[in-house]
Amino acid sequence: MAAEGGGKEMNEIKTQFTTREGVYKLLTHSEYSRPNRVPFNSQGSNPVKVSFVNVNDQSGNGDRICFNVGRELYFYIYKGVRKAADLSKPIDKRIYKGTQPTCHDFNHLTATAESVSLLVGFSAGQVQLIDPIKKETSKLFNEERLIDKSRVTCVKWVPGSESLFLVSHASGNMYLYNVEHTCGTTAPHYQLLKQGENYSVHTCKSKSTRNPLLKWTVGEGALNEFAFSPDGKFLACVSQDGFLRVFNFDAVELHGTMKSYFGGLLCVCWSPDGKYIVAGGEDDLVTVWSFLDCRVIARGHGHKSWVSVVAFDHYTTSVEESDPMEFSGSDEDFQDQMIHFGRDRANSTQSRLSKRNSTDSRPVSVTYRFGSVGQDTQLCLWDLTEDILFPHLPLSRTRTHTNVMNATSPPAGATIITHTSSNTTNGNNSGANTPGINSLSSTLPRSNSLPHSAGSGGGIGSGIMDSAIATGVSKFATLSLHDRKERHHEKDHKRNHSMGHISSKSSDKLNLLTKTKTDPAKTLGTLLCPRMEDVPLLEPLICKKIAHERLTVLIFLEDCLVTACQEGFICTWARPGKVGLLSSQNQASSPSGTVV
């Protein structure tokens, strides 16, 4: 996306930005930080992270926020867009010696106004269970570092469980714990449970049940982040070896993999319906991966440095049916999931997304919104639209991106191409009759036009070029169209390279697992890692510099989105029309020393 204005403007910190929904505004008086508001010297410190929980208290202000800055951990009432932050009264504050908090997670199932369960991971490998409302520390796991001595990279409660939690480490290992069990006084002994392509899972051998219940060894190098699917059944992991690996969590089986364009993958998230996974990392890209097809369907380029966080916006993701439908029955699949989220996750949108599966062939307009922040201090917002998701379906005039196109008029000289077909009423894969395919390339920009080559194989939409593109809407959902060579996708997701095999006798020498190097040259151009020209390239809706230091947090809430940078400032951006009580305050002015 072209930079706005000259050099001075490029370095200017933005306090608002506009999308098709309207204007998002930074609420400077809703900024959370250490009480003294002094920028934190972040050299050598772990990333600032933020966790939210709703305790459902009677006052209607049940949101609570936890964040770490250096050696410190804070717990506040979060007032969001309603009132200014009062930093003088943290509910709980902790300062640690000899180690730093690296990540944390609330148990949304057990949270009440009187008690919350907060897990905190540390740089030396320990995990602490605390209650910041009661100001209690109930348990410390891996206290003697007998289980793992490396930094905790991610900690999360297992969805639907009040006692199980999962912890990943920089060693590349993940451990499943139960808060009710002890960790033992000696180093654990393990027994192989299952192993597969570059991963293995071991159980803990002991006479009495002890932690960890399971030990996962995944890939090479650090396991940087993991995320559970909305239904809690699958687990997506991203590692320093550049691989996304998606597991069936209960069956302990590998579902599919993806390789970054280069470098490690640092962050991962799921779409609200669990059909798509977005990962970001050291290739400066965001990569969209289809869970059903086990393949990359798009990449997004807007960041100028490593992407540190990706997140879907559950509230802006939209589904428009061709005719009204009753959804009262389709919420059943999501009832269990919704319990795991402490916040309202827009049930109607999720149920409609779940409704639109491979058997539901009615025309539907889908737009997934997701965001990313990076070490380049920029926030990017992206729209994943139906021409990317369903390229095998020709778009009729009723299926163009009206929600996108109505937001702006095309620039002078731009051509909007709309393909009309009678096949779309059924929404099936009979899109072979697509007149005008070869005429598209002449109207596209030169950089976006490639010679047509028919695909081979019997995969969905094989040999069919993306058939309708809105080229003039550069601000919204713009993409570079490349002819994709569709291939047959089999369930077992075969590779054309070998990652080596491990003897089952090597359970005590798990480091052998990391010896099998994957040659990047062998993965590039395969389903694992398509070439850049083989998949559509998304451009961000907006790409704004919003901080002085690298960004480490992006969370979408119902009436705002929350970002944080390494200086220790947590910023609240009001959604359009949600400024609330702070609307009368001068948004441009900010207290001395804060980041705007």
JOLINSUL-V61536 format. One record per pair of residues at least 4 apart in sequence whose ideal C-beta (glycine too) atoms are under 8 Angstrom apart, sorted by the first residue. I is the first residue (numbers start at 1). J is the second residue. Records with the same first field share a line. If there is no record, write none. Layout:
I: J  J
This chain:
1: 302  478  539  540  543
3: 10
4: 9  10
5: 9  10
6: 10
7: 11
8: 12
10: 545
11: 545
12: 545
13: 545  546  547  548  595  596
14: 26  544  545  546
15: 25  26  28  587  588  596
16: 23  24  25  26  587
17: 23  24  379  542  544
18: 22  23  24  542
19: 24  381  407  476  541  542
20: 403  404  406  407  408  476  541
21: 316  575  576
22: 575  576  577
23: 576
24: 561  573  574  575  576
25: 573  574  579  587
26: 546  571  572  573  587  596
27: 31  81  560  571  572  573  574  579  582  587
28: 585  587  589  590  591  594  596
29: 84  85  582  585
30: 79  80  81  83  84  85  571  572  582
31: 85  569  570  571  572  590  591  594
32: 65  67  74  76  78  85  87  569  570  572
33: 37  69  87  568  569  570  594
34: 38  40  69  72  74  87  568
35: 87  88  90
37: 87  591  592  593  594
38: 593
39: 548  549  567  568  569  593  595
40: 45  48  69  70  566  567  568
41: 45
42: 48  70  549  566  567  568
45: 69  70  100  566
46: 68  100  101  102  123  151
47: 102  308  552  566
48: 67  68  69  552  553  564  565  566  568  570
49: 67  68  102  103  104  552  553  564
50: 65  66  67  553  555  562  564  570
51: 65  66  67  104  105  106  118
52: 63  64  65  66  78  106  342  343  555  557  562
53: 63  64  66  106  108  111  116  118  342
54: 62  63  64  108  111  342  343
55: 62  64  111  112  113  116  133
56: 62  111  112  113
57: 61  62  113
58: 113
61: 77  79  82
62: 113
63: 77  78  79  80
64: 75  76  77  78  91  106  116
65: 75  76  77  78  570
66: 73  74  75  76  104  106  118  132
67: 73  74  564  568  570
68: 72  73  74  100  101  102  103  104  120
69: 74  568
70: 100  568
71: 95  96  97  100  101
72: 93  94  95  96
73: 92  93  94  95  96  101  104  120
74: 90  92  93
75: 90  91  92  93  118  132  133
76: 85  87  89  90  91
77: 86  91
79: 83  84  85  86
80: 557  559  560  572
81: 559  560  572  574  578  579  580  581  582
82: 580  581
83: 581  582
84: 582  585
91: 132  133
92: 132  133  135
94: 130
96: 100  101  122
98: 124
99: 122  123  124  126
100: 122  123
101: 120  121  122  123
102: 121  122  123  151  152  153
103: 120  121  152  153  154  155
104: 118  119  120  121  155
105: 118  119  155  156  157  165
106: 111  116  117  118  157  342
107: 111  116  117  118  119  157  162
108: 157  339  340  341  342
109: 157  160  161  162  339  340
110: 115  116  117  162
111: 115  116  117  342
112: 116
113: 133
114: 133  134
115: 131  133  134
116: 131  132  133
117: 129  131  157  179
118: 129  130  131  132
119: 127  128  129  155  156  157  165
120: 127  128  129  130  155
121: 126  127  152  153  154  155  167
122: 126  127  128  151  152
123: 151  152
124: 145  149  151
125: 142  145  147  148  149  150  151  152  169
126: 140  141  142  143  145  152
127: 140  141  142  152  155  165  167  177
128: 137  139  140  141
129: 137  138  139  140  141  179
130: 136  137  138
131: 135  136  137  138
138: 179
139: 179
141: 147  167  177  183  211
142: 146  147  148  183
143: 183
144: 183  185
145: 149
146: 183  184  186  187  188
147: 175  183  187  188  211  212
148: 169  171  173  175
149: 171
150: 169  170  171  173  222
151: 169  170  222
152: 167  168  169
153: 168  169  170  222  223  224  225
154: 167  168  223  224  225  226
155: 165  166  167  168
156: 165  166  226  227  228
157: 161  164  165  166
158: 164  165  166  176  228  232  249
159: 228  231  232  337  340
160: 232  336  339  340
161: 165
163: 178  179  180
164: 176  177  178  179  213
165: 176  177  179
166: 174  175  176  177  226  235
167: 174  175  177
168: 173  174  223  224  225  226  237
169: 173  174  175  222  223
170: 222  223
171: 222  223
172: 217  218  219  220  221  222  223  239  240  514
173: 215  216  217  218  223  510
174: 215  216  218  223  226  237
175: 211  212  214  215  216
176: 212  213  214  216
177: 181  211  212  213
178: 209  211  213
181: 209  210  211  213
182: 210  211
183: 210  211  212
184: 188  206  210  211
188: 204  205  206  210  212  215
189: 204  205  206
190: 202  203  204  205  215  507  508  510
191: 202  203  204  205  507
192: 200  201  202  504  507
193: 201  202  203  214  252
194: 200  201  252  253
195: 199  200  201  502  504
196: 200  253  254
197: 254  257  495  499
198: 218  219  220  243  245  499  500  513  516  518
199: 216  217  218  219  245  247  254  513
200: 216  217  502  507  510  513
201: 214  215  216  217  252
202: 214  215  217  507  510
203: 213  214  215
204: 210  211  212  213  214  215
206: 210
209: 213
214: 252
217: 510  513
218: 223  237  239  245
219: 223  237  239  240  241  243  245  514
220: 239  240  241  514  517  518
221: 239  240  241  264  514
222: 239  240  264
223: 237  238  239  240
224: 238  239  240  264  265  266  267  281
225: 237  238  266  267  268
226: 235  236  237  238  268
227: 235  236  268  269  270
228: 232  234  235  236  249  270  340
229: 233  234  235  236  270  274  291
230: 270  272  273  274  334  337  350
231: 274  333  336  337
232: 249  336  337  340
233: 248  249  250
234: 246  247  248  249  255  274  291
235: 246  247  249
236: 244  245  246  268  270  277  279
237: 244  245  246  247  268
238: 243  244  264  265  266  267  268  279  281
239: 243  245  264  265
240: 264  265
241: 264  518
242: 259  260  262  263  264  265  281  282  520
243: 257  258  259  260  265  518
244: 257  258  259  260  265  268  277  279  287  289
245: 254  256  257
246: 254  255  256  257  277  291
247: 252  253  254  255
248: 252  253  254  255
255: 291  294
256: 289  291  294  493
257: 294  493  528
258: 279  287  289  295  296  528  529
259: 518  520  523  528  529
260: 264  265  279  281  282  283  285  287  529
261: 283  285  287  299  524  529  532
262: 282  283  520
263: 281  282  283  306
264: 281  282
265: 279  280  281  282
266: 280  281  282  306  307  308
267: 279  280  281  307  308  309  310
268: 277  278  279  280  310
269: 277  278  310  311  312  370
270: 274  276  277  312
271: 275  276  277  278  312  317  353  368  370
272: 312  314  317  345  346  349  350  353  368
273: 350  353  354  356
274: 291
275: 290  291  292  353
276: 288  289  290  291  297  368  384  389
277: 288  289  291
278: 286  287  288  289  310  312  370  372
279: 286  287  289  310
280: 285  286  287  303  306  307  308  309  310  372  374
281: 285  306  307
282: 306
284: 301  303  304  305  306  307  374
285: 299  300  301  303  307
286: 299  300  302  303  307  310  370  372  380  382  538
287: 296  298  299  300
288: 296  297  298  299  300  384  388  538
289: 294  295  296  297
290: 294  295  296  297
292: 358
293: 297  459  460  489
294: 489  493  527
295: 489  527  530
296: 527  529  530  535
297: 388  389  535  536
298: 384  388  479  535  536  537  538
299: 532  535  536  537  538
300: 372  380  382  537  538  539  540
301: 537  538  539
302: 372  378  380  382  539  540  543
303: 307  372  374  376  378  380  543
304: 374  376  378
305: 374  375  376  550
306: 374  375  376
307: 372  373  374
308: 373  374  375  550  551  552
309: 372  373  374  551  552  553  554
310: 370  371  372  554
311: 370  371  372  554  555  556
312: 317  368  369  370  556
313: 317  369  370  371  381  556  561
314: 345  346  349  350  556
315: 346  349  556  558  575
316: 367  369  556
317: 346  349  353  367  368  369
318: 349  365  366  367  369  403
319: 349  352  353  356  364  365  366
320: 364  365  366  403
321: 325  352  362  364
322: 362  363  364  398
323: 362
325: 352  355
327: 331  348  351  352  355
330: 351  352  354  355
331: 335  347  351
333: 337  351  354
334: 338  347  350  351  354
335: 339
336: 340
337: 341  350
338: 345  347  350
341: 345
343: 557  558
344: 558
345: 350
346: 350  558
347: 351
348: 352
349: 353
350: 354
351: 355
352: 356
353: 366
355: 360
356: 360  364  366
360: 364
361: 426  427  428
362: 427
363: 396  398  399  424  425  427
364: 386  427
365: 386  399  401  402  403
366: 385  386  389
367: 383  384  385  386  401  403  404  477
368: 383  384  389
369: 381  382  383  384
370: 381  382  384
371: 379  380  381  382  554  556  561
372: 379  380  382  554
373: 378  379  380  551  552  553  554  563
374: 378  380  550  551
375: 550  551
376: 545  550
377: 545  546  547  548  549  550  551  565
378: 543  544  545  546  551
379: 542  543  544  546  551  554  563
380: 540  541  542  543
381: 540  541  542
382: 538  540  541
383: 404  476  477  541
384: 388  389  538
385: 389  401  404  477
386: 390  393  395  399  401
387: 391  395  401  466  468  469  479
388: 466  479  536  538
391: 461  464  465  466  467  484
392: 429  431  460  461  464
393: 399  423  424  427  429  431  461
394: 419  421  423  424  431  434  467  468
395: 399  400  418  419  421  424  467  468
396: 400  419  420  421  422  424
397: 418  420
398: 424
399: 424
400: 405  418  468  470
401: 405  470  473  476  477
402: 406
403: 407
404: 470  473  476  477
405: 416  470  473  476
407: 475  476
408: 473  475  476
410: 414  416  472  473
411: 472  474
414: 471  472  474
415: 443  471  472
416: 470  471  472  473
417: 440  443  468  469  470  471
418: 468  470
419: 434  436  467  468
421: 431  433  434  467
423: 428  430  431  433
426: 430
429: 460  461
431: 461  464  467
432: 463  464
434: 464  465  467
436: 440
437: 452  465  467
438: 452
439: 443
440: 444  449  465  467  469  481
441: 449  450  451  452
442: 449
443: 471
444: 448  449  469  471  481
445: 449  471
447: 480
448: 471  480  481  482
449: 481
450: 482  483  533
451: 483
452: 465  483
453: 483  485
454: 463
455: 459  462  463  464  484  485  486  487
456: 462  463  485  486  487
457: 462  486  487  488
458: 462  488
459: 486  487  488  489
460: 486
461: 486
462: 486  487  488
463: 486
464: 486
465: 483  484
466: 481  483  484  536
469: 479  481
470: 477
473: 477  478
474: 478  539
475: 541
476: 541
477: 538  541
478: 538  539
479: 536  537  538  539
480: 536  537  539
481: 536
482: 532  533  534  535  536  537
484: 534  535  536
485: 534
487: 527
489: 493  527
490: 494
493: 527
495: 499  526  528
496: 522  526
497: 518  519  522  523  526
499: 516  518
500: 515  516
502: 506  512  513  516
506: 510  512  513
511: 515
518: 522  523
519: 523
520: 524  529
522: 526
523: 528  529
524: 529  531
525: 529  530  531  534
526: 530
530: 534  535
532: 537
546: 551  563  571
547: 551  563  565  567  569  571  595
548: 565  567  595
549: 565  566  567  595
550: 565  566
551: 563  564  565  566
552: 564  565  566
553: 562  563  564  570
554: 561  562  563
555: 561  562
556: 561
557: 561  562
559: 574  575  578  580
560: 572  573  574  575  578
561: 572  573  575
562: 570  571  572  573
563: 570  571  573
564: 568  569  570  571
565: 569  571  595
567: 595
569: 594  595
571: 595
574: 578  579  580  582
579: 583
582: 587
588: 596
590: 594  596
